[in-house]
């Protein structure tokens, strides 16, 4: 479910900080909502993966405590 209260994006688009509930796994996102990915599936093996955005490389890591850290 999306919280579309005042303070959202000016163009009415979705922002991740507007999520109020965890979506059901394996469901197709509604139009305008982001796809939900399981971090462990995204990382596949080990505890980190490199992500490239506009020629910048980031590292997404799962900590021993089960938290996600994204660094440049």
C-alpha positions in Angstrom: 0.0 0.0 0.0 1.2 3.5 -0.8 0.8 6.5 1.3 0.0 9.3 -1.2 -0.4 12.0 1.5 0.7 15.6 1.0 4.5 15.9 1.0 5.0 13.2 -1.8 6.8 13.9 -5.0 5.6 17.1 -6.7 4.7 15.2 -9.9 2.6 12.6 -8.0 5.1 9.9 -8.7 6.0 7.2 -6.2 8.8 7.7 -3.6 10.1 4.8 -1.6 9.7 6.7 1.7 5.9 6.6 0.9 5.7 2.9 1.5 3.6 2.0 4.6 3.3 -1.8 4.2 5.5 -4.5 3.0 4.2 -5.8 -0.3 3.4 -9.5 -0.7 6.3 -11.4 -2.2 5.8 -12.7 -5.7 3.1 -10.2 -6.5 3.1 -7.9 -9.5 3.5 -4.3 -8.5 0.7 -1.9 -9.3 1.4 0.8 -11.9 3.8 3.4 -10.6 5.0 1.3 -7.7 8.5 -0.1 -7.6 9.3 -3.8 -8.0 10.1 -5.7 -4.8 13.3 -7.7 -4.8 14.6 -9.9 -2.1 18.1 -8.7 -1.2 19.5 -12.2 -0.7 18.2 -13.2 -4.2 19.8 -10.0 -5.6 23.1 -10.7 -4.0 22.9 -14.5 -4.8 26.1 -15.7 -3.1 28.3 -14.2 -0.5 27.3 -11.0 1.2 27.7 -8.2 -1.4 27.1 -7.2 -4.9 28.3 -4.3 -7.1 25.7 -2.0 -8.6 26.5 0.5 -11.4 24.5 3.7 -11.9 25.6 6.3 -14.4 29.2 4.9 -14.5 29.4 5.1 -10.7 30.0 1.8 -8.9 28.2 1.1 -5.6 28.5 -1.9 -3.2 25.3 -3.3 -1.6 26.3 -5.4 1.4 24.3 -7.5 3.9 25.8 -7.2 7.4 26.1 -10.0 9.9 23.2 -8.4 11.7 21.0 -8.7 8.6 21.1 -5.0 7.6 21.8 -3.5 4.2 24.5 -1.0 3.6 25.0 0.8 0.2 28.4 2.5 -0.2 30.1 4.2 -3.1 
